[in-house]
Structure formats: C-alpha cells, structure tokens
C-alpha cells in the first residue's frame, strides 16, 4: 500500500507568519467562539490532531490531559516552549494515518485546520474512531468546498471545479476542500453520530477585515454560526459528533504504528516495541512515532 503524502511543517514559522503576523485575528477569534460552543466543559483525555505550535491548546481548559499530535517535530518544540512541561501535556510527533495510541484511550478529540492537508481524509477519520472511546466527542473543522465564494465563481465561469460535486478538490498541492455531505457520510460510516454543525468565518474577506472593527466582525459571525444547522456556505465548517461505537474509556497506552502491538507504556524515555523491535525516540520532551 502506497503511503499517502504528508504535508510537513518541519522548520516552518507558520505560527508567527500566518497567525501572529498574517492578519488572521478574525479567523482565530471566531474559531475560538466555535470551540467554546462545542467543547465539553470537562473530560479526562483530549487528543489534539494537527496541534502545530499549540495555538488552540489553552482553549481546552476542562480536560485533565491533552495530547498534542503533529507530524512536525519543530512545531511541537514551539508548542512545548509556549505551554511548558506540565504533566497535563503530552507531545507526540506522528502520522495522522497511523496514530500511535491503543484503542479507546481518549474521551475527546479535535482536528482543526488539519483535514484540509490530508489527501485520504476518511482514512484519518477512521484512525480517530479507533482511539476514541465510546461516547467520546470529536470536533472536526474542515475547509468547505461548497462555500458562497466558490459557488459565485463557478456560476460566473471564473472557476472550473464544481462546488456541488461530492469529490474533494485539491486547489493547491496538499490543500483540499471537502463537500459537507461527504464529511458527514465519512463520520457516520466510521461510528459517529452528528450532533451539531456551525458555519464559521462568514466574513473572511480582506476588505472587511481591514475596514470593519474586529469586535463587530466577531459579533456578527457569532450571531450567524448557528446557521450551520441549516446550510453550510462559509469557507470553514465545524462539526461536533459523538462516537457511538467502540469500547469504554481505557487506560492510556501507546501502540506501535509499525506492527500494531499494544499496550506500550508511556514512559518518558525511548520506547521499544517488544514485538517488532522498532525503537521510538523520546527527545526534548517529545515522543517521535513517525515512520520514515
């Protein structure tokens, strides 16, 4: 089986260039509102898929443990520098297509601004289903193919791809937009029930962000997010779902992504798989389960 391509942010200054200096205050603010509306108030263990430099991590206040997962070691180094070495945080470099966790060890998971980099999105959602306990909450954000701008461009002939067709579209290399109905179908097929949908970033337009005060854009977007229950026409959509399959929450343990052996004890040291002999390094407070 061919390994899917990976969008690797190794060595990137994405957090600073895109979020801190890239004029994304509006997007960050309205995503924070959506997360507050969808997140459980409390929980045991949350898996943050595509955690990057930890932009959203402080927003998961009600959880006892948070595992930050990203393919980029340097992004996790930035997250660790930002968040510290609290026992509450676990930093894991790994592939979203081969999650290094035993089954049912998380009671919540988030995937924000990550699915749009995954060529095989359903495979990644299947992995989430395996590591999430029964009745666990999954909050997924995805880039919406059927957004209003894409519809208008298609109608006026400025865009060739059809925003109404079900298949995902790769608008630049390893950047994908998805049809909302396709996402809902994938979630249901992998043991999730859809609880709530929010339409987010209604005013992601450069002119508006430059000329309308942030507090006004935030207020308007907040007031309109509920429309995601009826239609999804924004560039970003948040979906809250519940995992209705699988086992009850288990004790945390790692799983060997090479041979599938578990449980592997989460000691703060290199981890050797007793079945296949693969050694996974632990360096600078980060577990490295990447298969290269």
C-alpha positions in Angstrom: 0.0 0.0 0.0 1.4 3.4 -1.0 1.9 5.8 1.9 -0.2 9.0 1.5 1.8 12.2 1.0 2.4 14.2 4.2 2.1 18.0 4.5 5.1 18.6 6.7 5.6 21.9 8.5 9.0 20.9 9.8 11.1 24.1 10.3 8.2 26.4 9.4 7.4 29.6 11.2 3.7 29.0 10.5 2.5 30.2 13.9 4.3 33.5 13.7 4.0 34.2 9.9 0.4 33.0 9.4 -1.4 33.6 12.8 0.6 36.3 14.6 1.7 38.5 11.6 -0.7 37.3 8.9 -3.8 39.3 9.7 -5.7 36.3 10.9 -7.0 37.8 14.2 -10.6 37.5 12.9 -10.3 33.8 11.9 -8.6 33.0 15.3 -11.3 34.8 17.2 -14.3 33.2 15.5 -12.8 29.7 15.7 -12.4 30.2 19.5 -16.1 31.0 19.7 -17.0 27.9 17.8 -14.8 25.7 20.1 -16.3 27.2 23.2 -19.8 26.3 21.9 -18.9 22.7 21.0 -16.3 21.6 23.6 -17.5 19.6 26.6 -16.9 21.5 29.9 -14.8 18.8 31.3 -13.1 15.5 30.3 -10.3 13.1 31.0 -8.1 13.0 27.9 -8.2 15.0 24.7 -6.3 14.3 21.6 -5.5 17.4 19.5 -4.7 16.3 16.0 -2.6 18.7 14.0 -1.8 20.7 17.1 1.0 22.7 15.5 2.5 25.2 17.8 -0.4 24.9 20.3 -2.5 27.8 19.2 -5.7 26.2 20.4 -4.4 24.1 23.2 -5.0 26.7 26.0 -8.7 26.6 25.0 -9.2 23.0 26.2 -9.4 24.1 29.8 -11.7 21.4 31.1 -9.5 18.4 30.3 -7.2 16.7 32.7 -4.7 15.6 30.0 -4.1 16.9 26.5 -2.0 15.0 23.9 -0.7 17.3 21.2 -0.1 15.4 18.0 1.6 16.8 14.9 3.9 15.4 12.2 6.3 18.3 12.6 8.8 17.9 15.5 9.7 21.6 15.3 6.1 22.7 15.6 5.8 20.6 18.8 9.0 22.2 20.1 7.3 25.6 19.6 4.2 24.3 21.4 6.3 22.9 24.3 8.2 26.3 24.6 4.8 28.0 24.7 2.9 25.7 27.1 5.7 24.2 29.2 6.4 20.8 30.6 3.3 20.3 32.7 2.2 16.7 33.3 -1.1 17.8 31.7 0.5 17.9 28.2 1.9 15.1 26.1 3.8 15.9 22.9 3.7 13.3 20.1 5.2 13.5 16.6 3.3 11.1 14.5 1.4 10.4 11.2 -2.4 11.0 11.3 -2.8 7.9 9.1 -1.0 5.7 11.7 -1.9 7.0 15.2 0.4 5.5 17.9 -2.3 5.0 20.5 -4.1 2.0 21.9 -7.8 1.8 21.3 -10.3 3.9 23.2 -7.8 5.9 25.3 -9.3 9.4 24.6 -12.8 10.7 25.5 -12.4 13.7 23.2 -10.5 14.7 20.1 -10.2 17.8 17.9 -9.0 18.3 14.4 -8.8 22.0 13.5 -7.3 23.2 10.2 -5.8 19.8 9.6 -8.1 17.7 7.4 -7.6 20.1 4.5 -4.0 18.8 4.3 -5.0 15.2 4.1 -5.4 13.5 0.7 -7.0 10.5 2.3 -9.3 12.2 4.8 -11.5 9.2 5.5 -8.5 7.1 6.5 -7.5 9.7 9.1 -11.1 9.8 10.5 -11.1 6.0 10.7 -7.9 6.3 12.9 -9.7 8.8 15.2 -12.6 6.4 15.6 -10.2 3.7 16.7 -8.5 5.7 19.5 -11.7 7.5 20.7 -13.8 5.8 23.5 -17.5 5.1 23.1 -19.5 8.3 23.7 -16.3 10.3 23.1 -16.7 13.8 21.5 -15.0 14.6 18.2 -14.8 18.2 17.0 -13.8 18.4 13.3 -13.2 21.6 11.3 -12.9 21.3 7.5 -12.5 23.6 4.6 -15.8 23.8 2.8 -15.9 23.2 -0.9 -19.5 24.4 -1.2 -18.8 27.9 0.1 -20.6 31.0 -1.2 -17.5 32.5 -2.9 -16.8 29.2 -4.8 -20.5 29.0 -5.9 -20.4 32.5 -7.3 -17.1 31.9 -9.0 -18.4 28.7 -10.6 -21.7 30.3 -11.8 -19.8 33.3 -13.4 -17.3 31.0 -15.1 -14.3 32.1 -13.1 -13.8 28.6 -11.6 -13.7 25.3 -13.3 -14.4 22.9 -10.5 -18.0 22.3 -9.4 -18.6 23.2 -5.7 -21.7 20.9 -5.7 -20.0 17.7 -6.7 -19.1 15.3 -3.8 -15.5 14.7 -4.5 -12.8 16.7 -2.7 -10.9 19.3 -4.7 -7.1 20.0 -4.4 -6.9 23.7 -5.1 -3.2 23.9 -4.4 -0.8 21.0 -3.6 -1.9 19.1 -0.4 -4.7 21.7 0.3 -8.2 20.2 -0.1 -11.7 21.4 0.2 -14.5 19.0 1.1 -18.2 18.8 0.4 -20.2 18.9 3.8 -22.3 15.9 2.8 -19.1 13.9 2.1 -17.7 14.7 5.6 -21.0 13.8 7.3 -21.0 10.5 5.4 -17.5 9.6 6.4 -18.2 10.4 10.0 -21.3 8.2 10.1 -19.6 5.3 8.3 -16.9 5.4 11.0 -19.1 5.2 14.0 -20.0 8.8 14.7 -23.4 10.5 15.1 -23.6 14.1 14.1 -24.6 16.4 17.0 -24.2 19.9 15.7 -22.7 22.0 12.8 -21.5 25.6 12.9 -20.8 27.8 9.9 -17.6 29.8 10.7 -15.7 32.7 9.1 -18.6 34.3 7.3 -16.6 37.5 6.7 -13.2 36.1 5.6 -12.7 38.9 3.1 -9.6 41.0 3.1 -11.5 44.3 2.6 -13.9 43.6 5.5 -11.1 42.6 7.8 -9.1 45.8 7.0 -12.0 48.2 7.4 -14.5 46.7 9.9 -13.5 46.6 13.5 -12.7 43.1 14.8 -15.3 43.2 17.6 -18.1 43.8 15.0 -17.0 41.0 12.7 -16.7 38.7 15.7 -20.2 39.6 16.9 -21.7 39.2 13.5 -20.0 35.8 12.9 -21.0 34.6 16.4 -24.6 35.5 15.7 -24.6 33.6 12.4 -22.7 30.4 13.4 -26.0 28.6 14.2 -27.0 28.7 10.5 -24.7 25.7 10.1 -27.6 23.6 11.2 -29.5 24.6 8.1 -26.9 25.3 5.4 -23.1 25.5 5.1 -21.9 28.3 2.9 -18.8 29.5 4.8 -15.2 28.6 4.0 -14.9 26.8 7.4 -17.4 24.4 9.0 -17.2 22.9 12.5 -18.9 19.6 13.2 -19.4 18.1 16.6 -20.0 14.4 16.7 -20.3 11.6 19.2 -18.5 8.3 18.8 -21.2 5.7 19.3 -19.1 2.6 18.6 -16.1 1.1 20.4 -15.2 0.4 24.0 -15.5 2.5 27.2 -12.5 4.7 28.1 -9.3 2.7 28.7 -6.1 3.5 30.5 -3.7 5.5 28.3 -1.1 3.5 26.4 0.8 3.8 23.1 0.5 1.5 20.2 3.3 0.6 17.8 2.4 2.2 14.4 4.7 -0.3 12.6 3.2 -3.6 13.8 0.2 -2.6 15.8 1.4 -4.0 19.2 -0.1 -2.5 22.3 -0.1 -1.6 25.1 3.3 0.2 25.1 3.9 2.0 28.4 4.1 5.8 28.1 7.4 6.2 30.0 9.4 9.5 29.5 12.1 7.6 27.6 12.7 5.9 24.2 10.0 3.2 23.7 10.9 -0.1 22.1 8.2 -2.4 20.7 8.7 -5.9 22.1 7.1 -7.4 19.1 8.8 -5.9 16.1 11.8 -4.3 17.8 11.2 -0.8 16.5 12.5 1.9 18.8 10.7 5.2 19.0 12.8 8.1 20.4 11.9 10.4 23.2 13.8 13.7 22.8 13.3 17.2 24.2 10.0 16.1 25.9 8.6 14.8 22.6 7.7 11.2 21.6 8.6 10.5 18.0 6.4 7.8 16.4 7.0 8.8 12.8 7.7 6.0 10.3 10.1 7.3 7.7 
